[in-house]
Amino acid sequence: MPQLSPLSWLFLFVLFWAVVFLVLSLLWWESNQDLSVGLISENKKFKPSESVWYWN
């Protein structure tokens, strides 16, 4: 393994944990049912109000 400078080791350390937290946050976001777009379309009672724009 080639010699790395301390700054490179620090960069690799930060990059590793940034990727770990990014993957964990994406997994949490996908598993969160409240923020799912599919749930809104499945809800039959949900009727979005139609926005009416009066342009003169």
PQR file of N, CA, C, O and H, with PARSE charges and radii, in Angstrom:
ATOM      1  N   MET A   1       0.856  -1.184   0.000 -0.4000 1.5000
ATOM      2  CA  MET A   1       0.000   0.000   0.000 -0.0000 2.0000
ATOM      3  C   MET A   1       0.897   1.239   0.000  0.5500 1.7000
ATOM      4  O   MET A   1       1.845   1.326   0.780 -0.5500 1.4000
ATOM      5  N   PRO A   2       0.596   2.177  -0.861 -0.5600 1.5000
ATOM      6  CA  PRO A   2       1.454   3.368  -0.923  0.2800 2.0000
ATOM      7  C   PRO A   2       1.294   4.235   0.328  0.5500 1.7000
ATOM      8  O   PRO A   2       0.278   4.191   1.021 -0.5500 1.4000
ATOM      9  N   GLN A   3       2.302   4.996   0.578 -0.4000 1.5000
ATOM     10  CA  GLN A   3       2.265   5.900   1.727 -0.0000 2.0000
ATOM     11  C   GLN A   3       1.308   7.056   1.434  0.5500 1.7000
ATOM     12  O   GLN A   3       1.348   7.656   0.360 -0.5500 1.4000
ATOM     13  H   GLN A   3       3.128   5.032   0.016  0.4000 1.0000
ATOM     14  N   LEU A   4       0.467   7.348   2.388 -0.4000 1.5000
ATOM     15  CA  LEU A   4      -0.461   8.466   2.250 -0.0000 2.0000
ATOM     16  C   LEU A   4      -0.118   9.526   3.292  0.5500 1.7000
ATOM     17  O   LEU A   4       0.319   9.218   4.401 -0.5500 1.4000
ATOM     18  H   LEU A   4       0.434   6.860   3.261  0.4000 1.0000
ATOM     19  N   SER A   5      -0.322  10.749   2.912 -0.4000 1.5000
ATOM     20  CA  SER A   5      -0.077  11.837   3.857 -0.0000 2.0000
ATOM     21  C   SER A   5      -1.192  11.857   4.898  0.5500 1.7000
ATOM     22  O   SER A   5      -2.281  11.338   4.652 -0.5500 1.4000
ATOM     23  H   SER A   5      -0.676  10.999   2.011  0.4000 1.0000
ATOM     24  N   PRO A   6      -0.930  12.448   6.046 -0.5600 1.5000
ATOM     25  CA  PRO A   6      -1.993  12.531   7.071  0.2800 2.0000
ATOM     26  C   PRO A   6      -3.244  13.243   6.575  0.5500 1.7000
ATOM     27  O   PRO A   6      -4.356  12.912   6.987 -0.5500 1.4000
ATOM     28  N   LEU A   7      -3.066  14.221   5.689 -0.4000 1.5000
ATOM     29  CA  LEU A   7      -4.230  14.922   5.142 -0.0000 2.0000
ATOM     30  C   LEU A   7      -5.073  13.990   4.272  0.5500 1.7000
ATOM     31  O   LEU A   7      -6.299  14.096   4.267 -0.5500 1.4000
ATOM     32  H   LEU A   7      -2.163  14.490   5.354  0.4000 1.0000
ATOM     33  N   SER A   8      -4.442  13.093   3.547 -0.4000 1.5000
ATOM     34  CA  SER A   8      -5.172  12.130   2.737 -0.0000 2.0000
ATOM     35  C   SER A   8      -5.922  11.134   3.613  0.5500 1.7000
ATOM     36  O   SER A   8      -7.056  10.769   3.305 -0.5500 1.4000
ATOM     37  H   SER A   8      -3.446  13.007   3.551  0.4000 1.0000
ATOM     38  N   TRP A   9      -5.297  10.692   4.708 -0.4000 1.5000
ATOM     39  CA  TRP A   9      -5.996   9.790   5.632 -0.0000 2.0000
ATOM     40  C   TRP A   9      -7.208  10.481   6.244  0.5500 1.7000
ATOM     41  O   TRP A   9      -8.265   9.869   6.402 -0.5500 1.4000
ATOM     42  H   TRP A   9      -4.375  10.988   4.959  0.4000 1.0000
ATOM     43  N   LEU A  10      -7.054  11.754   6.586 -0.4000 1.5000
ATOM     44  CA  LEU A  10      -8.180  12.507   7.139 -0.0000 2.0000
ATOM     45  C   LEU A  10      -9.297  12.631   6.109  0.5500 1.7000
ATOM     46  O   LEU A  10     -10.472  12.480   6.443 -0.5500 1.4000
ATOM     47  H   LEU A  10      -6.196  12.251   6.457  0.4000 1.0000
ATOM     48  N   PHE A  11      -8.936  12.904   4.865 -0.4000 1.5000
ATOM     49  CA  PHE A  11      -9.937  12.994   3.803 -0.0000 2.0000
ATOM     50  C   PHE A  11     -10.651  11.661   3.614  0.5500 1.7000
ATOM     51  O   PHE A  11     -11.874  11.637   3.478 -0.5500 1.4000
ATOM     52  H   PHE A  11      -7.981  13.027   4.593  0.4000 1.0000
ATOM     53  N   LEU A  12      -9.923  10.566   3.604 -0.4000 1.5000
ATOM     54  CA  LEU A  12     -10.550   9.253   3.453 -0.0000 2.0000
ATOM     55  C   LEU A  12     -11.463   8.922   4.621  0.5500 1.7000
ATOM     56  O   LEU A  12     -12.526   8.331   4.428 -0.5500 1.4000
ATOM     57  H   LEU A  12      -8.929  10.586   3.715  0.4000 1.0000
ATOM     58  N   PHE A  13     -11.064   9.295   5.832 -0.4000 1.5000
ATOM     59  CA  PHE A  13     -11.877   9.065   7.014 -0.0000 2.0000
ATOM     60  C   PHE A  13     -13.197   9.830   6.918  0.5500 1.7000
ATOM     61  O   PHE A  13     -14.266   9.276   7.176 -0.5500 1.4000
ATOM     62  H   PHE A  13     -10.201   9.775   5.989  0.4000 1.0000
ATOM     63  N   VAL A  14     -13.111  11.107   6.546 -0.4000 1.5000
ATOM     64  CA  VAL A  14     -14.323  11.930   6.429 -0.0000 2.0000
ATOM     65  C   VAL A  14     -15.195  11.423   5.282  0.5500 1.7000
ATOM     66  O   VAL A  14     -16.419  11.381   5.406 -0.5500 1.4000
ATOM     67  H   VAL A  14     -12.243  11.557   6.337  0.4000 1.0000
ATOM     68  N   LEU A  15     -14.585  11.044   4.188 -0.4000 1.5000
ATOM     69  CA  LEU A  15     -15.345  10.540   3.049 -0.0000 2.0000
ATOM     70  C   LEU A  15     -16.065   9.242   3.396  0.5500 1.7000
ATOM     71  O   LEU A  15     -17.220   9.057   3.014 -0.5500 1.4000
ATOM     72  H   LEU A  15     -13.590  11.077   4.087  0.4000 1.0000
ATOM     73  N   PHE A  16     -15.407   8.358   4.103 -0.4000 1.5000
ATOM     74  CA  PHE A  16     -16.025   7.092   4.503 -0.0000 2.0000
ATOM     75  C   PHE A  16     -17.263   7.335   5.357  0.5500 1.7000
ATOM     76  O   PHE A  16     -18.324   6.774   5.084 -0.5500 1.4000
ATOM     77  H   PHE A  16     -14.469   8.509   4.414  0.4000 1.0000
ATOM     78  N   TRP A  17     -17.135   8.172   6.396 -0.4000 1.5000
ATOM     79  CA  TRP A  17     -18.281   8.398   7.276 -0.0000 2.0000
ATOM     80  C   TRP A  17     -19.383   9.211   6.606  0.5500 1.7000
ATOM     81  O   TRP A  17     -20.557   9.059   6.943 -0.5500 1.4000
ATOM     82  H   TRP A  17     -16.273   8.627   6.618  0.4000 1.0000
ATOM     83  N   ALA A  18     -19.014  10.070   5.663 -0.4000 1.5000
ATOM     84  CA  ALA A  18     -20.045  10.798   4.916 -0.0000 2.0000
ATOM     85  C   ALA A  18     -20.871   9.838   4.069  0.5500 1.7000
ATOM     86  O   ALA A  18     -22.090   9.981   3.975 -0.5500 1.4000
ATOM     87  H   ALA A  18     -18.060  10.194   5.390  0.4000 1.0000
ATOM     88  N   VAL A  19     -20.212   8.860   3.455 -0.4000 1.5000
ATOM     89  CA  VAL A  19     -20.939   7.872   2.654 -0.0000 2.0000
ATOM     90  C   VAL A  19     -21.806   6.995   3.554  0.5500 1.7000
ATOM     91  O   VAL A  19     -22.940   6.675   3.198 -0.5500 1.4000
ATOM     92  H   VAL A  19     -19.222   8.743   3.532  0.4000 1.0000
ATOM     93  N   VAL A  20     -21.287   6.606   4.708 -0.4000 1.5000
ATOM     94  CA  VAL A  20     -22.074   5.780   5.640 -0.0000 2.0000
ATOM     95  C   VAL A  20     -23.326   6.529   6.084  0.5500 1.7000
ATOM     96  O   VAL A  20     -24.417   5.959   6.066 -0.5500 1.4000
ATOM     97  H   VAL A  20     -20.366   6.866   4.998  0.4000 1.0000
ATOM     98  N   PHE A  21     -23.193   7.788   6.481 -0.4000 1.5000
ATOM     99  CA  PHE A  21     -24.361   8.554   6.916 -0.0000 2.0000
ATOM    100  C   PHE A  21     -25.318   8.834   5.764  0.5500 1.7000
ATOM    101  O   PHE A  21     -26.532   8.876   5.967 -0.5500 1.4000
ATOM    102  H   PHE A  21     -22.306   8.250   6.496  0.4000 1.0000
ATOM    103  N   LEU A  22     -24.793   9.024   4.567 -0.4000 1.5000
ATOM    104  CA  LEU A  22     -25.660   9.242   3.417 -0.0000 2.0000
ATOM    105  C   LEU A  22     -26.485   7.999   3.118  0.5500 1.7000
ATOM    106  O   LEU A  22     -27.684   8.104   2.863 -0.5500 1.4000
ATOM    107  H   LEU A  22     -23.807   8.990   4.402  0.4000 1.0000
ATOM    108  N   VAL A  23     -25.869   6.836   3.144 -0.4000 1.5000
ATOM    109  CA  VAL A  23     -26.598   5.587   2.886 -0.0000 2.0000
ATOM    110  C   VAL A  23     -27.631   5.339   3.977  0.5500 1.7000
ATOM    111  O   VAL A  23     -28.758   4.942   3.681 -0.5500 1.4000
ATOM    112  H   VAL A  23     -24.895   6.751   3.351  0.4000 1.0000
ATOM    113  N   LEU A  24     -27.262   5.567   5.231 -0.4000 1.5000
ATOM    114  CA  LEU A  24     -28.220   5.371   6.319 -0.0000 2.0000
ATOM    115  C   LEU A  24     -29.405   6.331   6.211  0.5500 1.7000
ATOM    116  O   LEU A  24     -30.547   5.943   6.460 -0.5500 1.4000
ATOM    117  H   LEU A  24     -26.347   5.890   5.472  0.4000 1.0000
ATOM    118  N   SER A  25     -29.132   7.578   5.842 -0.4000 1.5000
ATOM    119  CA  SER A  25     -30.231   8.535   5.725 -0.0000 2.0000
ATOM    120  C   SER A  25     -31.126   8.203   4.537  0.5500 1.7000
ATOM    121  O   SER A  25     -32.338   8.410   4.604 -0.5500 1.4000
ATOM    122  H   SER A  25     -28.204   7.892   5.640  0.4000 1.0000
ATOM    123  N   LEU A  26     -30.549   7.690   3.450 -0.4000 1.5000
ATOM    124  CA  LEU A  26     -31.383   7.284   2.318 -0.0000 2.0000
ATOM    125  C   LEU A  26     -32.235   6.069   2.661  0.5500 1.7000
ATOM    126  O   LEU A  26     -33.396   5.991   2.259 -0.5500 1.4000
ATOM    127  H   LEU A  26     -29.565   7.522   3.396  0.4000 1.0000
ATOM    128  N   LEU A  27     -31.673   5.128   3.396 -0.4000 1.5000
ATOM    129  CA  LEU A  27     -32.460   3.972   3.823 -0.0000 2.0000
ATOM    130  C   LEU A  27     -33.582   4.394   4.763  0.5500 1.7000
ATOM    131  O   LEU A  27     -34.693   3.871   4.672 -0.5500 1.4000
ATOM    132  H   LEU A  27     -30.731   5.191   3.723  0.4000 1.0000
ATOM    133  N   TRP A  28     -33.307   5.330   5.661 -0.4000 1.5000
ATOM    134  CA  TRP A  28     -34.354   5.821   6.564 -0.0000 2.0000
ATOM    135  C   TRP A  28     -35.442   6.542   5.780  0.5500 1.7000
ATOM    136  O   TRP A  28     -36.629   6.372   6.059 -0.5500 1.4000
ATOM    137  H   TRP A  28     -32.405   5.755   5.735  0.4000 1.0000
ATOM    138  N   TRP A  29     -35.037   7.348   4.796 -0.4000 1.5000
ATOM    139  CA  TRP A  29     -36.006   8.109   4.005 -0.0000 2.0000
ATOM    140  C   TRP A  29     -36.920   7.175   3.214  0.5500 1.7000
ATOM    141  O   TRP A  29     -38.123   7.417   3.116 -0.5500 1.4000
ATOM    142  H   TRP A  29     -34.073   7.485   4.569  0.4000 1.0000
ATOM    143  N   GLU A  30     -36.352   6.116   2.654 -0.4000 1.5000
ATOM    144  CA  GLU A  30     -37.162   5.177   1.877 -0.0000 2.0000
ATOM    145  C   GLU A  30     -38.085   4.351   2.760  0.5500 1.7000
ATOM    146  O   GLU A  30     -39.164   3.952   2.321 -0.5500 1.4000
ATOM    147  H   GLU A  30     -35.375   5.920   2.734  0.4000 1.0000
ATOM    148  N   SER A  31     -37.679   4.090   3.997 -0.4000 1.5000
ATOM    149  CA  SER A  31     -38.520   3.280   4.876 -0.0000 2.0000
ATOM    150  C   SER A  31     -39.570   4.107   5.598  0.5500 1.7000
ATOM    151  O   SER A  31     -40.487   3.542   6.194 -0.5500 1.4000
ATOM    152  H   SER A  31     -36.803   4.414   4.354  0.4000 1.0000
ATOM    153  N   ASN A  32     -39.464   5.410   5.563 -0.4000 1.5000
ATOM    154  CA  ASN A  32     -40.412   6.273   6.248 -0.0000 2.0000
ATOM    155  C   ASN A  32     -41.717   6.306   5.456  0.5500 1.7000
ATOM    156  O   ASN A  32     -41.734   6.771   4.316 -0.5500 1.4000
ATOM    157  H   ASN A  32     -38.719   5.869   5.079  0.4000 1.0000
ATOM    158  N   GLN A  33     -42.796   5.826   6.037 -0.4000 1.5000
ATOM    159  CA  GLN A  33     -44.066   5.704   5.331 -0.0000 2.0000
ATOM    160  C   GLN A  33     -44.808   7.033   5.221  0.5500 1.7000
ATOM    161  O   GLN A  33     -45.617   7.212   4.311 -0.5500 1.4000
ATOM    162  H   GLN A  33     -42.783   5.449   6.963  0.4000 1.0000
ATOM    163  N   ASP A  34     -44.546   7.959   6.124 -0.4000 1.5000
ATOM    164  CA  ASP A  34     -45.283   9.220   6.115 -0.0000 2.0000
ATOM    165  C   ASP A  34     -44.915  10.090   4.925  0.5500 1.7000
ATOM    166  O   ASP A  34     -45.742  10.873   4.458 -0.5500 1.4000
ATOM    167  H   ASP A  34     -43.888   7.814   6.863  0.4000 1.0000
ATOM    168  N   LEU A  35     -43.689   9.968   4.424 -0.4000 1.5000
ATOM    169  CA  LEU A  35     -43.240  10.832   3.352 -0.0000 2.0000
ATOM    170  C   LEU A  35     -43.325  10.158   1.991  0.5500 1.7000
ATOM    171  O   LEU A  35     -42.797  10.679   1.008 -0.5500 1.4000
ATOM    172  H   LEU A  35     -43.017   9.331   4.804  0.4000 1.0000
ATOM    173  N   SER A  36     -43.974   9.018   1.923 -0.4000 1.5000
ATOM    174  CA  SER A  36     -44.057   8.281   0.675 -0.0000 2.0000
ATOM    175  C   SER A  36     -45.092   8.915  -0.244  0.5500 1.7000
ATOM    176  O   SER A  36     -46.199   9.228   0.192 -0.5500 1.4000
ATOM    177  H   SER A  36     -44.403   8.594   2.721  0.4000 1.0000
ATOM    178  N   VAL A  37     -44.744   9.104  -1.499 -0.4000 1.5000
ATOM    179  CA  VAL A  37     -45.661   9.700  -2.465 -0.0000 2.0000
ATOM    180  C   VAL A  37     -46.755   8.708  -2.826  0.5500 1.7000
ATOM    181  O   VAL A  37     -47.879   9.116  -3.115 -0.5500 1.4000
ATOM    182  H   VAL A  37     -43.844   8.850  -1.854  0.4000 1.0000
ATOM    183  N   GLY A  38     -46.452   7.414  -2.816 -0.4000 1.5000
ATOM    184  CA  GLY A  38     -47.426   6.396  -3.174 -0.0000 2.0000
ATOM    185  C   GLY A  38     -48.610   6.363  -2.222  0.5500 1.7000
ATOM    186  O   GLY A  38     -49.724   6.043  -2.637 -0.5500 1.4000
ATOM    187  H   GLY A  38     -45.538   7.082  -2.581  0.4000 1.0000
ATOM    188  N   LEU A  39     -48.392   6.685  -0.961 -0.4000 1.5000
ATOM    189  CA  LEU A  39     -49.490   6.677   0.003 -0.0000 2.0000
ATOM    190  C   LEU A  39     -50.514   7.757  -0.318  0.5500 1.7000
ATOM    191  O   LEU A  39     -51.710   7.550  -0.113 -0.5500 1.4000
ATOM    192  H   LEU A  39     -47.487   6.945  -0.624  0.4000 1.0000
ATOM    193  N   ILE A  40     -50.070   8.891  -0.811 -0.4000 1.5000
ATOM    194  CA  ILE A  40     -50.995   9.981  -1.095 -0.0000 2.0000
ATOM    195  C   ILE A  40     -51.897   9.599  -2.267  0.5500 1.7000
ATOM    196  O   ILE A  40     -53.093   9.886  -2.254 -0.5500 1.4000
ATOM    197  H   ILE A  40     -49.098   9.059  -0.978  0.4000 1.0000
ATOM    198  N   SER A  41     -51.322   8.954  -3.274 -0.4000 1.5000
ATOM    199  CA  SER A  41     -52.143   8.595  -4.426 -0.0000 2.0000
ATOM    200  C   SER A  41     -53.095   7.449  -4.095  0.5500 1.7000
ATOM    201  O   SER A  41     -54.145   7.326  -4.725 -0.5500 1.4000
ATOM    202  H   SER A  41     -50.349   8.721  -3.284  0.4000 1.0000
ATOM    203  N   GLU A  42     -52.748   6.602  -3.114 -0.4000 1.5000
ATOM    204  CA  GLU A  42     -53.631   5.504  -2.736 -0.0000 2.0000
ATOM    205  C   GLU A  42     -54.786   5.974  -1.859  0.5500 1.7000
ATOM    206  O   GLU A  42     -55.807   5.292  -1.768 -0.5500 1.4000
ATOM    207  H   GLU A  42     -51.895   6.701  -2.602  0.4000 1.0000
ATOM    208  N   ASN A  43     -54.641   7.119  -1.220 -0.4000 1.5000
ATOM    209  CA  ASN A  43     -55.685   7.625  -0.350 -0.0000 2.0000
ATOM    210  C   ASN A  43     -56.822   8.190  -1.206  0.5500 1.7000
ATOM    211  O   ASN A  43     -56.643   9.190  -1.901 -0.5500 1.4000
ATOM    212  H   ASN A  43     -53.812   7.673  -1.294  0.4000 1.0000
ATOM    213  N   LYS A  44     -57.983   7.548  -1.150 -0.4000 1.5000
ATOM    214  CA  LYS A  44     -59.100   7.961  -2.003 -0.0000 2.0000
ATOM    215  C   LYS A  44     -59.753   9.246  -1.502  0.5500 1.7000
ATOM    216  O   LYS A  44     -60.378   9.964  -2.283 -0.5500 1.4000
ATOM    217  H   LYS A  44     -58.128   6.736  -0.585  0.4000 1.0000
ATOM    218  N   LYS A  45     -59.617   9.544  -0.211 -0.4000 1.5000
ATOM    219  CA  LYS A  45     -60.264  10.731   0.340 -0.0000 2.0000
ATOM    220  C   LYS A  45     -59.488  12.001   0.022  0.5500 1.7000
ATOM    221  O   LYS A  45     -60.019  13.104   0.149 -0.5500 1.4000
ATOM    222  H   LYS A  45     -59.109   8.961   0.423  0.4000 1.0000
ATOM    223  N   PHE A  46     -58.250  11.851  -0.383 -0.4000 1.5000
ATOM    224  CA  PHE A  46     -57.419  13.015  -0.653 -0.0000 2.0000
ATOM    225  C   PHE A  46     -57.771  13.596  -2.011  0.5500 1.7000
ATOM    226  O   PHE A  46     -57.559  12.958  -3.042 -0.5500 1.4000
ATOM    227  H   PHE A  46     -57.818  10.955  -0.486  0.4000 1.0000
ATOM    228  N   LYS A  47     -58.309  14.808  -2.007 -0.4000 1.5000
ATOM    229  CA  LYS A  47     -58.635  15.491  -3.252 -0.0000 2.0000
ATOM    230  C   LYS A  47     -57.905  16.832  -3.252  0.5500 1.7000
ATOM    231  O   LYS A  47     -58.262  17.732  -2.492 -0.5500 1.4000
ATOM    232  H   LYS A  47     -58.481  15.326  -1.169  0.4000 1.0000
ATOM    233  N   PRO A  48     -56.907  16.967  -4.082 -0.5600 1.5000
ATOM    234  CA  PRO A  48     -56.214  18.260  -4.100  0.2800 2.0000
ATOM    235  C   PRO A  48     -57.115  19.334  -4.690  0.5500 1.7000
ATOM    236  O   PRO A  48     -57.781  19.117  -5.703 -0.5500 1.4000
ATOM    237  N   SER A  49     -57.128  20.474  -4.055 -0.4000 1.5000
ATOM    238  CA  SER A  49     -57.963  21.549  -4.567 -0.0000 2.0000
ATOM    239  C   SER A  49     -57.302  22.125  -5.817  0.5500 1.7000
ATOM    240  O   SER A  49     -56.085  22.302  -5.885 -0.5500 1.4000
ATOM    241  H   SER A  49     -56.588  20.650  -3.232  0.4000 1.0000
ATOM    242  N   GLU A  50     -58.132  22.402  -6.774 -0.4000 1.5000
ATOM    243  CA  GLU A  50     -57.622  22.911  -8.035 -0.0000 2.0000
ATOM    244  C   GLU A  50     -57.350  24.394  -7.882  0.5500 1.7000
ATOM    245  O   GLU A  50     -58.240  25.155  -7.503 -0.5500 1.4000
ATOM    246  H   GLU A  50     -59.120  22.258  -6.719  0.4000 1.0000
ATOM    247  N   SER A  51     -56.141  24.804  -8.172 -0.4000 1.5000
ATOM    248  CA  SER A  51     -55.821  26.214  -8.052 -0.0000 2.0000
ATOM    249  C   SER A  51     -56.267  26.928  -9.316  0.5500 1.7000
ATOM    250  O   SER A  51     -55.968  26.493 -10.428 -0.5500 1.4000
ATOM    251  H   SER A  51     -55.419  24.186  -8.480  0.4000 1.0000
ATOM    252  N   VAL A  52     -56.972  28.010  -9.139 -0.4000 1.5000
ATOM    253  CA  VAL A  52     -57.513  28.763 -10.268 -0.0000 2.0000
ATOM    254  C   VAL A  52     -56.767  30.083 -10.325  0.5500 1.7000
ATOM    255  O   VAL A  52     -56.703  30.819  -9.340 -0.5500 1.4000
ATOM    256  H   VAL A  52     -57.215  28.363  -8.235  0.4000 1.0000
ATOM    257  N   TRP A  53     -56.207  30.372 -11.482 -0.4000 1.5000
ATOM    258  CA  TRP A  53     -55.486  31.613 -11.685 -0.0000 2.0000
ATOM    259  C   TRP A  53     -56.295  32.489 -12.661  0.5500 1.7000
ATOM    260  O   TRP A  53     -56.620  32.072 -13.773 -0.5500 1.4000
ATOM    261  H   TRP A  53     -56.258  29.774 -12.282  0.4000 1.0000
ATOM    262  N   TYR A  54     -56.600  33.683 -12.219 -0.4000 1.5000
ATOM    263  CA  TYR A  54     -57.339  34.627 -13.059 -0.0000 2.0000
ATOM    264  C   TYR A  54     -56.340  35.629 -13.620  0.5500 1.7000
ATOM    265  O   TYR A  54     -55.891  36.544 -12.930 -0.5500 1.4000
ATOM    266  H   TYR A  54     -56.336  34.021 -11.315  0.4000 1.0000
ATOM    267  N   TRP A  55     -56.009  35.432 -14.874 -0.4000 1.5000
ATOM    268  CA  TRP A  55     -55.065  36.350 -15.529 -0.0000 2.0000
ATOM    269  C   TRP A  55     -55.869  37.398 -16.286  0.5500 1.7000
ATOM    270  O   TRP A  55     -56.758  37.057 -17.067 -0.5500 1.4000
ATOM    271  H   TRP A  55     -56.373  34.689 -15.435  0.4000 1.0000
ATOM    272  N   ASN A  56     -55.565  38.646 -16.063 -0.4000 1.5000
ATOM    273  CA  ASN A  56     -56.265  39.744 -16.750 -0.0000 2.0000
ATOM    274  C   ASN A  56     -55.447  40.267 -17.898  0.5500 1.7000
ATOM    275  O   ASN A  56     -55.875  41.191 -18.590 -0.5500 1.4000
ATOM    276  H   ASN A  56     -54.843  38.923 -15.429  0.4000 1.0000
TER
END
